Every structure is written in C-alpha cells, then in structure tokens.
Amino acid sequence: MTRTVLLIEDNEQNRYLATFLLEKAGFAVTSAADGLRGIEMARESVPSIILLDIQLPRLNGYDVAQTLRASPELSRVPIVAVTSYAMPGDREKALEAGCDGYIEKPIDPETFVSQVERYLSGAGTP
C-alpha cells in the first residue's frame, strides 16, 4: 500500500526538497501552494498524512488545520506543521489548531523522513 503525503507549502524550494526526500523513501507526494487548494486536495484524496506550512497565501495553516479537523473523513489523518515559526508558543498554537505535531524549518534532510514516519506510526515527536 502506497503511503501518500499531501504537502501544503507555498515555497517552491521547500516543496522540491521535501518532495525529493519523501519520494526517495517511497512516498507518493502531491502538493498545494496555498491553504484553500490544500483543503480541496485533502478532501479529494484523503492522504496518509498532511504536511502543512503555517504561513500560506489565501488561508493560513492554523485555519487550514481547523478546517481539516472539522471534516469527518479527514479527522484521523495526521497533520504535521512544518514551519519556520519557532517562537515560544508557536508549537502549542499549531497543536491547538488541530495539528498532531510540529517540525521546524529548515528541515534536516538526514532526519526529515524519519520524523514524518513517526507521525504515521502514531509515535509523534520523541
């Protein structure tokens, strides 16, 4: 069974790197460059996991997470904030919005895939 990732990220370089790493590890990756399109794609495909930037055009990641959590078909899909927001309280704000976890940018190419896999297994961040 193919593990599918929906990457909601507006920065082209960040999308490229995350997609490259995940596809190399055997994931099927689709991406959206803004929050509204990300919600549409999540509803259409019901991915295995959603990686969500917080600072997005059209609808920020907090609002995207809340909208996705309100959708019954997506309620069990892990949502992980992947963001450069690293100030005190940012992680908590992402979790309160409905994210299951938080990965700080810049991502570490050596550990990124294993971090994503932990959320798929239900283990989350160590």
C-alpha positions as CSV (number, residue, x, y, z in Angstrom):
1,M,0.0,0.0,0.0
2,T,1.5,3.3,-1.1
3,R,1.8,5.9,1.7
4,T,0.6,9.3,0.4
5,V,1.6,12.7,1.5
6,L,-0.2,16.0,0.9
7,L,2.4,18.8,1.2
8,I,0.8,22.2,1.6
9,E,3.7,24.6,1.1
10,D,3.9,27.8,-0.8
11,N,7.7,28.0,-1.1
12,E,8.9,26.2,-4.3
13,Q,12.3,25.3,-3.0
14,N,10.8,23.8,0.2
15,R,8.3,21.8,-1.8
16,Y,11.1,20.5,-4.0
17,L,13.3,19.3,-1.2
18,A,10.5,17.7,0.9
19,T,9.1,16.0,-2.2
20,F,12.5,14.7,-3.2
21,L,13.2,13.3,0.2
22,L,9.8,11.7,0.6
23,E,9.6,10.2,-2.9
24,K,13.1,8.8,-2.5
25,A,11.7,7.0,0.6
26,G,8.8,5.5,-1.3
27,F,6.0,8.0,-0.5
28,A,3.7,9.4,-3.2
29,V,3.6,13.1,-2.8
30,T,1.0,15.7,-4.0
31,S,1.3,19.4,-3.2
32,A,-0.7,22.5,-2.9
33,A,0.8,26.1,-2.9
34,D,-1.9,27.7,-0.8
35,G,-4.3,26.8,2.0
36,L,-7.6,26.7,0.1
37,R,-6.2,24.4,-2.6
38,G,-4.7,22.3,0.1
39,I,-8.1,21.8,1.7
40,E,-9.6,20.9,-1.7
41,M,-6.9,18.3,-2.4
42,A,-7.1,16.8,1.1
43,R,-10.9,16.2,0.6
44,E,-10.4,14.8,-2.9
45,S,-7.6,12.3,-2.0
46,V,-7.7,11.7,1.8
47,P,-3.9,11.3,2.1
48,S,-2.0,9.2,4.7
49,I,-0.5,12.4,6.2
50,I,-0.7,16.1,5.6
51,L,2.4,18.3,6.0
52,L,1.3,21.9,6.5
53,D,3.2,25.1,6.3
54,I,1.7,27.8,8.6
55,Q,2.5,30.9,6.6
56,L,0.4,30.4,3.5
57,P,-1.4,32.6,1.0
58,R,-5.2,32.7,0.9
59,L,-5.6,30.9,4.2
60,N,-3.0,30.4,6.9
61,G,-2.0,27.0,8.2
62,Y,-3.9,27.4,11.5
63,D,-7.2,27.9,9.7
64,V,-6.4,25.1,7.3
65,A,-5.8,22.7,10.2
66,Q,-9.0,23.7,11.9
67,T,-11.0,23.2,8.7
68,L,-9.4,19.8,8.0
69,R,-10.1,18.7,11.6
70,A,-13.8,19.6,11.2
71,S,-14.1,17.2,8.2
72,P,-15.1,13.7,9.3
73,E,-13.3,11.9,6.5
74,L,-10.0,13.7,7.5
75,S,-10.4,13.6,11.3
76,R,-7.9,10.7,11.7
77,V,-5.3,11.9,9.1
78,P,-2.2,13.1,10.9
79,I,-1.5,16.8,10.2
80,V,2.1,18.0,10.9
81,A,3.0,21.7,10.9
82,V,6.3,22.1,9.0
83,T,7.2,25.7,9.7
84,S,9.8,28.3,10.4
85,Y,7.6,29.6,13.2
86,A,9.8,28.7,16.2
87,M,9.0,31.3,18.8
88,P,7.7,30.3,22.2
89,G,4.0,29.3,21.9
90,D,4.1,28.5,18.2
91,R,4.2,24.8,18.6
92,E,1.3,25.0,21.1
93,K,-0.7,27.2,18.7
94,A,-0.3,24.6,15.9
95,L,-1.4,21.8,18.2
96,E,-4.4,23.8,19.4
97,A,-5.4,24.4,15.8
98,G,-5.5,20.6,15.2
99,C,-2.0,19.6,14.2
100,D,-0.7,16.4,15.6
101,G,2.9,17.6,15.5
102,Y,5.4,20.1,14.6
103,I,8.6,20.0,12.5
104,E,10.8,23.1,12.4
105,K,12.3,24.6,9.2
106,P,14.7,24.4,7.8
107,I,14.1,20.7,7.7
108,D,17.1,18.4,8.2
109,P,17.4,16.1,5.2
110,E,19.0,13.5,7.4
111,T,16.0,13.2,9.8
112,F,13.0,14.6,7.9
113,V,11.7,11.3,6.5
114,S,12.0,9.5,9.9
115,Q,10.2,12.4,11.6
116,V,7.3,12.0,9.1
117,E,7.3,8.2,9.6
118,R,7.0,8.6,13.3
119,Y,3.8,10.6,12.9
120,L,2.4,8.0,10.5
121,S,3.1,5.3,13.1
122,G,1.4,7.4,15.8
123,A,4.6,7.9,17.8
124,G,5.0,11.6,17.1
125,T,8.0,13.6,18.1
126,P,10.4,11.9,20.6
